[in-house]
Amino acid sequence: TDQPSEVYLQMGNIAQICNKLPESEAYYRKALELQPEYEEALFELAFLFESEDKLLDSKELYEAYLEKNPYATMVWYNQGVLLKKLGNYEKAIEAFDYALIIQESFHAAYFQKGILLQESFRFEEALQVFLEAAAINKKDVHTLYHIAECFENLEGYREAFRYYKKVLLLDDQYVDAWIGMGACQEKREKYIQAIHFYEKALKIDDDN
């Protein structure tokens, strides 16, 4: 074959399915040895490490790759996801920022960065990042939901209510958005309306 690296990749996949993990690792490494910029082989090897709870090995793998390929957008993104798992939020945000420098319209990188900022209670920054994400994909319900959550945490209950409503116009089964609308009305002391929205949520998920 004139594509030996691709064959090694497939052999690595099959070895992994057969639970022959050391062999799988060896095949992925062989694919990368033959084609050092083969991102798919890189990701498969990194995910193999993660499945074995070798997160630091995965981190080292990404770092080594990025030293030689600093414009690899998806590698920066995956490194950000990995760093989040390792609890290193600042470095994860930095990785997502690098991905966004290379590809400004990378919705997923904006979204993941926003989640990290939100989980760090940096709601104003998170809000701006989610708004950037929404400008790229106006109909992503999860982005709109997190915008609403940020507004709610910043006590902008009217705007939060408006964004929860946008979520529900796209997906009327989005339970958390009904709950969010209820919470906004409750905090504005509109208790009857709040009960109405909570009841809507309960009709969808009566175990909640």
Phi, psi and chi 1 to 4 in degrees:
 res  aa     phi    psi   chi1   chi2   chi3   chi4
   1 THR       -  149.7  177.2      -      -      -
   2 ASP   -91.7    6.1   58.5   -4.6      -      -
   3 GLN  -127.0   61.0  -63.0  -71.8  -23.0      -
   4 PRO   -62.6  -33.2   21.1  -32.1      -      -
   5 SER   -63.7  -36.2   56.7      -      -      -
   6 GLU   -67.8  -37.0 -172.6  175.3  -31.2      -
   7 VAL   -65.1  -43.6  176.4      -      -      -
   8 TYR   -62.3  -37.0  -82.4  116.8      -      -
   9 LEU   -60.0  -47.1  174.6   73.4      -      -
  10 GLN   -65.8  -36.4  -63.0  -55.6  -32.9      -
  11 MET   -64.3  -38.4  -71.0  166.9   73.8      -
  12 GLY   -62.6  -41.7      -      -      -      -
  13 ASN   -62.6  -44.6  -69.7  -17.8      -      -
  14 ILE   -66.8  -41.7  -66.3  164.9      -      -
  15 ALA   -60.5  -37.0      -      -      -      -
  16 GLN   -67.5  -42.2 -169.1  172.3   -4.8      -
  17 ILE   -61.2  -36.1  -69.1  164.9      -      -
  18 CYS   -81.3    4.4  -64.4      -      -      -
  19 ASN    64.2   29.1 -154.9   32.8      -      -
  20 LYS  -102.0   75.1  -64.0 -177.9  177.3 -178.2
  21 LEU   -67.7  -41.9  -57.0 -173.8      -      -
  22 PRO   -60.4  -38.5  -24.4   35.7      -      -
  23 GLU   -66.3  -41.5  -71.2 -179.6   34.8      -
  24 SER   -58.3  -47.6 -180.0      -      -      -
  25 GLU   -58.3  -43.7  179.7 -179.1  -22.2      -
  26 ALA   -61.8  -40.8      -      -      -      -
  27 TYR   -67.4  -42.2  -71.0  133.5      -      -
  28 TYR   -62.9  -41.0  -68.3  143.3      -      -
  29 ARG   -64.2  -38.2  -72.8 -167.4 -178.1  -79.4
  30 LYS   -64.1  -40.5 -172.9   67.1  178.0  175.2
  31 ALA   -60.6  -42.1      -      -      -      -
  32 LEU   -71.7  -32.0  -77.8  167.4      -      -
  33 GLU   -63.8  -42.0 -178.0 -173.8  -39.8      -
  34 LEU   -74.8  -32.8  -68.1  170.4      -      -
  35 GLN  -138.4   83.8 -168.5  177.3  -27.4      -
  36 PRO   -57.0  -23.7  -24.7   35.1      -      -
  37 GLU   -98.4   18.0  -64.6 -177.1    4.3      -
  38 TYR   -78.4   93.2 -163.9   -0.3      -      -
  39 GLU   -63.6  -37.8  -75.1 -169.5   12.6      -
  40 GLU   -61.5  -41.4 -168.2  175.4  -11.9      -
  41 ALA   -66.9  -38.2      -      -      -      -
  42 LEU   -58.9  -48.2  174.1   79.5      -      -
  43 PHE   -65.8  -40.2  -64.4  148.1      -      -
  44 GLU   -63.1  -41.0  -69.3  -66.1  -11.1      -
  45 LEU   -67.1  -41.4 -179.0   54.6      -      -
  46 ALA   -63.8  -43.0      -      -      -      -
  47 PHE   -67.8  -32.6  -62.9  151.9      -      -
  48 LEU   -62.0  -45.4  176.0   65.1      -      -
  49 PHE   -59.6  -43.3  -74.8  147.1      -      -
  50 GLU   -64.0  -38.0  -71.6 -178.5   46.2      -
  51 SER   -65.0  -24.6   72.5      -      -      -
  52 GLU   -96.0    8.2  -63.7  179.8  -74.8      -
  53 ASP    63.4   32.0 -155.4   26.9      -      -
  54 LYS  -103.1   63.9  -63.2  178.0 -179.4  176.9
  55 LEU   -65.6  -35.3  -61.3 -175.8      -      -
  56 LEU   -68.2  -33.8  -67.1  177.4      -      -
  57 ASP   -64.1  -40.8  -73.4   -7.6      -      -
  58 SER   -63.6  -42.4 -169.4      -      -      -
  59 LYS   -60.9  -45.7  177.3  174.7  172.9  -76.5
  60 GLU   -62.6  -37.3  -71.9  174.0   10.5      -
  61 LEU   -62.1  -47.5 -172.4   69.0      -      -
  62 TYR   -63.1  -43.8  -75.0  139.6      -      -
  63 GLU   -61.4  -43.0  -73.2  171.5   -9.6      -
  64 ALA   -63.4  -40.6      -      -      -      -
  65 TYR   -65.5  -43.1 -172.3   92.1      -      -
  66 LEU   -70.5  -24.9  -72.4  165.9      -      -
  67 GLU   -61.4  -35.8  -81.4 -177.2   19.1      -
  68 LYS   -94.4  -22.9  -63.7  178.0 -178.8  177.9
  69 ASN  -132.2   71.4  -55.6  -81.2      -      -
  70 PRO   -69.1   -9.7   24.5  -32.9      -      -
  71 TYR  -105.5   22.1  -63.1  102.1      -      -
  72 ALA   -84.2   94.3      -      -      -      -
  73 THR   -56.9  -51.0  -49.2      -      -      -
  74 MET   -67.7  -26.8  -77.9  -55.1  -58.9      -
  75 VAL   -70.8  -42.4 -178.4      -      -      -
  76 TRP   -58.9  -43.6  -78.6  113.7      -      -
  77 TYR   -61.9  -49.3  174.3   79.6      -      -
  78 ASN   -65.1  -33.0  -78.0   -2.3      -      -
  79 GLN   -65.1  -39.0 -171.0 -168.8   49.2      -
  80 GLY   -60.4  -43.9      -      -      -      -
  81 VAL   -61.6  -41.5  172.8      -      -      -
  82 LEU   -66.0  -44.2  175.8   66.1      -      -
  83 LEU   -63.6  -31.9  -71.2  164.8      -      -
  84 LYS   -62.9  -43.6  179.8 -174.3  175.9 -175.3
  85 LYS   -61.4  -33.6  -70.4  178.3 -176.9  175.5
  86 LEU   -79.7   -5.3  -72.4  166.2      -      -
  87 GLY    83.3    8.4      -      -      -      -
  88 ASN   -95.1   79.8 -167.1  -23.0      -      -
  89 TYR   -65.4  -40.5  -80.0   21.6      -      -
  90 GLU   -63.5  -44.7  -73.8  -54.4  -45.9      -
  91 LYS   -67.0  -34.4  -75.6  -70.0 -176.1 -177.0
  92 ALA   -64.6  -44.9      -      -      -      -
  93 ILE   -60.1  -41.3  -71.4  168.5      -      -
  94 GLU   -60.8  -42.2 -169.3  176.7  -61.3      -
  95 ALA   -63.6  -42.6      -      -      -      -
  96 PHE   -64.2  -36.6  -68.0  132.5      -      -
  97 ASP   -62.5  -41.2  -81.0  -24.0      -      -
  98 TYR   -61.8  -42.6  -83.3  118.3      -      -
  99 ALA   -60.0  -38.5      -      -      -      -
 100 LEU   -75.0  -28.5  -71.6  165.6      -      -
 101 ILE   -64.1  -40.0  -71.8  167.5      -      -
 102 ILE   -75.1  -40.0  -59.2  162.9      -      -
 103 GLN  -134.2   97.6 -174.8  179.8  -31.0      -
 104 GLU   -64.2  -25.4  -69.2 -179.8   12.2      -
 105 SER   -99.1   28.9   60.4      -      -      -
 106 PHE   -85.9   91.2 -165.0  168.9      -      -
 107 HIS   -57.1  -46.4  176.3  -88.4      -      -
 108 ALA   -61.3  -36.5      -      -      -      -
 109 ALA   -67.8  -41.5      -      -      -      -
 110 TYR   -59.6  -45.6  -82.7  116.2      -      -
 111 PHE   -62.0  -48.8 -176.3   82.3      -      -
 112 GLN   -65.0  -38.3  -69.5  -64.9  -24.4      -
 113 LYS   -62.6  -42.9 -179.5 -177.3  174.9 -177.4
 114 GLY   -60.6  -41.3      -      -      -      -
 115 ILE   -60.4  -44.4  -66.3  -68.8      -      -
 116 LEU   -62.9  -43.4  -71.0  171.6      -      -
 117 LEU   -64.9  -39.7  -69.6  166.4      -      -
 118 GLN   -64.9  -44.0 -166.6  175.0   12.4      -
 119 GLU   -67.7  -19.5  -71.0 -178.9    2.1      -
 120 SER   -92.4    7.8  -57.8      -      -      -
 121 PHE    63.8   25.9  -56.2  101.6      -      -
 122 ARG   -99.6   69.8  -67.0  157.7   63.4  178.8
 123 PHE   -68.6  -35.7  -62.9  115.3      -      -
 124 GLU   -65.4  -43.8  -71.7 -173.2    9.8      -
 125 GLU   -65.1  -43.1  -67.3  173.0   75.2      -
 126 ALA   -60.2  -42.4      -      -      -      -
 127 LEU   -58.0  -45.6  175.3   60.1      -      -
 128 GLN   -63.3  -38.7  -66.4  -51.2  -48.8      -
 129 VAL   -68.0  -42.7  171.8      -      -      -
 130 PHE   -66.0  -34.7  -76.1  128.3      -      -
 131 LEU   -64.8  -37.2  -72.9  169.2      -      -
 132 GLU   -62.2  -43.1  -67.7  -86.7    8.5      -
 133 ALA   -62.8  -41.6      -      -      -      -
 134 ALA   -66.8  -30.0      -      -      -      -
 135 ALA   -66.7  -28.5      -      -      -      -
 136 ILE   -81.8  -42.7  -63.6  164.4      -      -
 137 ASN  -131.6   94.1 -173.2  -12.0      -      -
 138 LYS   -70.1  -15.6  -65.6  178.4  173.7   62.8
 139 LYS  -113.0   17.9  -67.6 -170.9  176.0 -178.3
 140 ASP   -83.1  110.0 -177.5   68.6      -      -
 141 VAL   -65.0  -32.6  -70.3      -      -      -
 142 HIS   -69.5  -38.1  -57.3  -58.3      -      -
 143 THR   -63.0  -47.5  -59.3      -      -      -
 144 LEU   -61.3  -38.2  -63.3  172.3      -      -
 145 TYR   -62.9  -43.1  174.0   78.8      -      -
 146 HIS   -71.2  -30.2  -76.0  -72.8      -      -
 147 ILE   -60.9  -47.0  -69.7  171.2      -      -
 148 ALA   -59.1  -45.0      -      -      -      -
 149 GLU   -59.4  -42.0  -91.4 -161.8  -33.9      -
 150 CYS   -63.5  -46.0  -72.9      -      -      -
 151 PHE   -58.8  -42.3  -87.1  121.9      -      -
 152 GLU   -61.8  -43.7 -173.9 -178.7  -15.8      -
 153 ASN   -67.3  -24.9  -79.5  -66.5      -      -
 154 LEU   -91.4    8.0  -67.9  166.4      -      -
 155 GLU    65.3   23.3  -60.9 -177.6    0.4      -
 156 GLY   -92.9   72.3      -      -      -      -
 157 TYR   -67.0  -32.8  -59.5  125.4      -      -
 158 ARG   -65.5  -47.2  -73.7 -178.2 -175.8  -85.5
 159 GLU   -66.0  -39.5  -78.4  -60.3  -62.1      -
 160 ALA   -59.8  -46.4      -      -      -      -
 161 PHE   -58.5  -41.8 -173.1   88.7      -      -
 162 ARG   -63.0  -40.7 -170.0  164.3   70.3   87.7
 163 TYR   -75.5  -34.7  -87.5   92.6      -      -
 164 TYR   -61.3  -37.6  -76.4  133.0      -      -
 165 LYS   -64.7  -38.5 -168.4  172.7 -179.5  179.9
 166 LYS   -60.9  -40.2  -75.1 -174.7  176.7 -174.6
 167 VAL   -58.9  -46.9  171.7      -      -      -
 168 LEU   -71.8  -25.4  -68.8  163.8      -      -
 169 LEU   -66.6  -28.4  -73.4  170.9      -      -
 170 LEU   -90.1  -31.8  -66.5  166.9      -      -
 171 ASP  -149.5   97.2  179.3    2.6      -      -
 172 ASP   -77.2    2.6   63.5    2.4      -      -
 173 GLN  -103.0   10.1  -60.1  -63.4  -60.7      -
 174 TYR   -79.1   91.2 -155.0  117.4      -      -
 175 VAL   -55.9  -45.7  174.2      -      -      -
 176 ASP   -62.5  -28.4  -73.0  -19.4      -      -
 177 ALA   -70.9  -39.5      -      -      -      -
 178 TRP   -61.8  -43.0  -73.2  113.0      -      -
 179 ILE   -62.5  -41.8  -66.0  170.5      -      -
 180 GLY   -61.2  -41.8      -      -      -      -
 181 MET   -63.0  -41.3  -70.3  177.8   84.0      -
 182 GLY   -62.2  -43.1      -      -      -      -
 183 ALA   -63.4  -40.8      -      -      -      -
 184 CYS   -62.3  -43.7  -72.5      -      -      -
 185 GLN   -68.7  -35.7  -63.1  -57.5   72.4      -
 186 GLU   -63.4  -43.2 -176.3  178.2   -8.5      -
 187 LYS   -69.0  -22.7  -73.6  164.8 -174.8  171.7
 188 ARG   -91.7    8.8  -65.8  168.4   67.9 -166.2
 189 GLU    64.1   29.4  -61.9 -176.5   -3.1      -
 190 LYS  -101.7   74.0  -63.7 -173.4  174.5 -176.2
 191 TYR   -68.7  -37.8  -58.6  117.2      -      -
 192 ILE   -63.7  -43.8  -58.3  -59.8      -      -
 193 GLN   -65.0  -39.3  -70.3 -177.7   32.5      -
 194 ALA   -59.1  -45.7      -      -      -      -
 195 ILE   -59.6  -40.6  -71.6  168.3      -      -
 196 HIS   -57.8  -45.1  167.2   74.0      -      -
 197 PHE   -72.2  -37.5  -65.9  122.4      -      -
 198 TYR   -63.3  -38.0  -70.7  142.4      -      -
 199 GLU   -65.7  -35.3  -75.6  179.8  -19.7      -
 200 LYS   -60.5  -42.9  -74.0  -85.3 -167.5 -178.1
 201 ALA   -63.8  -42.5      -      -      -      -
 202 LEU   -65.6  -31.5  -80.3  167.5      -      -
 203 LYS   -66.0  -29.8  -77.1  179.9 -178.0  175.7
 204 ILE   -82.2  -40.4  -61.3  166.3      -      -
 205 ASP  -137.3   86.9 -179.4    7.0      -      -
 206 ASP   -78.4   -0.4   59.8    5.1      -      -
 207 ASP   -97.3   -0.2  -69.4  -34.0      -      -
 208 ASN   -79.9      - -168.1  -38.1      -      -
